[in-house]
Amino acid sequence: MSESFLITSKPKGKNVGISIRISQELDERLQCLAKQHRMSRNAVIRLALEYALEHLDEEKEADA
């Protein structure tokens, strides 16, 4: 993967609420990253999920 994970601001479109369970270590890493970029932890999680899904599709197509 050559593309970097860019921290941006506002989400696009309508949002829905979900609930997930993560390790305490992962939560601490997310909070640290959010603090560094002056964003909410929720925003960092959303961006990370969007990035992961976009790149998962590229890898999936390459394997086919």
Buried (B, 14 or more C-beta within 10 A) or exposed (E): EEEEEEBEEEEEEEEEEEEEEEEEEEEEEBEEBBEEBEBEBEBBBBBBEBBEEEEEEEEEEEEE
